[in-house]
Amino acid sequence: MLLEYDNELFIFREDTIRTLELRRQGRVIEALPYLLQSWTLKDELNFRNIIRLKPELIENILNKAIEGYLIITNIDRLKLEMFIKSTFISSEINFYGFEENEIEHIKQCLLIKNNLFDHRGNMINFPEGGSFLDQNAKYMYFLNIYRKILIEKINEENNKRR
């Protein structure tokens, strides 16, 4: 993600499992080094320089970083489950009932789900590099629901064969 502030550019990523946990613990400033990836400031990107940033800028970064996660998690879980089930039934995806900003984030989540699960519904790859804690929180929330539906479908297919 990109944010321009005082003629400077700040490149950062969406919240991860790690940064969400730090937020929950009230350690918001400690989450910033995991979010910020680059900037055009002459100073080196490190914790000491990050805490010198203006509070307004820090707040903007934190708000934009969590935006996608909040959009996905604010969708009614049952509605999201029914939508995911419909993607298994029909090859045509219908986003009826979702707001435009929700559709944008759902499409991102649908794109990353491929090649992450094996034939039993086990997650065999992460959508992004790094450990579990470094994964995009929005994706992992969606994939958790997707995996539940996938396992249900696999079990249905297995029961039909018996």
N, C-alpha and C positions, 0 to 999 in steps of 0.2 A: 504494500500500500504506500501511497505517496501523500505527503502533506507539505504544503508550502506555508512558511511562517517567517515573517520579517525578511523576505527575499532569500531565505535559506530553504533547502529541501531536506526532508527527513523521510527516509525509507524505512518502513517497519512492517512487521508481519501481524497477522491476526492472532488473537489470543490462543495460547496452547493450553494443554492440560496443566502444565507447570505454572503458567502465569495466572490461570484461573485459581489454582490452589493458593498461590501467593496473595492474590486479591482477597480470597476468603479469609485468609489469616491476618488481613490488614497490613500486609507487607507490600503495598502497592509500588513503592519506589524500587523495591528489589526486583519487581517484574520487568521494569523498563529495559535492563540490559538484554533480556531474552526477547524483547519485542523489537528494539531498534537494531537495524542492520547496517545502516549507513546514513551519513549526513554530509552536507556541504560546508559545515563549519570548519574553520581552520584548526580547531582543537581536535585531538585524538578522541575517538569514540571509546570512552571508558566510564566506569561508574562515577568517578570523581567529577568528570565533566557533565555527565548526565544529570546529576543532582543540582548542578548549577543552572540548568535550563529554567526558563520562566514557568511558574506554576500553570499559567494559562496554556502554554504549549504542552506541558506534561498532561494536563487534563484533556486536551484535544486528542493527543495520541492515544491515551487510555480509552477515551470514548469511541474513537474510530476502530480501535483494535478489538473491542468487544461487541461491536455493532452486529456483525454477522451471526455470532453465537446467540445473541439475544433475540434476533429475528427468528432463527430456527427453533430455539427453545420456547419461544412464545407461541408457536403454532400448537394448536391443540394436538396432543400426542395421538389420540385416537384418529383424528383427521389425517395426520401424517402416516399412521400405520395403514389406514385404508387406501391412501394414495399409493404407498409403496406396494401394497397388495395388487392394486390395479396395474402396476407396471409389469407384474408377472403374468397377468391375464391377457393384456392387450399390447400390441407392438406400438400402438399410437398412445402417446402420453398426453393426458388431459389435465391441465392445471386449473380447471374450473374451481372457483371457490377460494383461490389464493390471491393475495394482493401481489402487485407487481414486484415489490422488493422481496417478498417471500419467494416468488418464482425464480428470481435471479439466483438466490442462494440455494434453493432446492436443485436447480440445474447444475450448479457447481458441485454439489454433493453427489448427484447422480453420475456425473462424469468421472469422479474419482473412485467409485465403487468397483469398477472393473478390475479384474486380476488381483483382488485382495483376499478372496475366499476360495477355499478348496471345495471339493464335492460334498463334504460333510457340513459345510457352513463355518468352518474354522477360519479365523483371520490368519492368513499366512504371510501377508505383507502389510506394511503401514503405507498410508497414502503419501507421506513425506519422509525425508531422511531423518535419521536420529532415533532416539528411544521413544517409548510410549509417552513420556512426559513432554516430548518435543512435538507431538502431533497437534494439528489444528483442532481446537476444541469443538468447533462447529461440525467438522467432518466426523469426529469420533462420536458425537452425540447422534448424528444421523446414521452412521454406520452401526451403532449399537441397535437402533431400531430396525435397520435393514437386515442385520444378521438374525434377529429374532424372527422376522418374517421369512427369511431364506430358510432357516432351520425348519420352520413349520411346513414350508412347501416341500422341502426334501423329505420330511417325515410322511407327508401326504402321499408323495410319489412312491416311497418305499412301502407304505401300507397298501397301495393299489396293486403292487406287484405280488403281494403275498396271497 
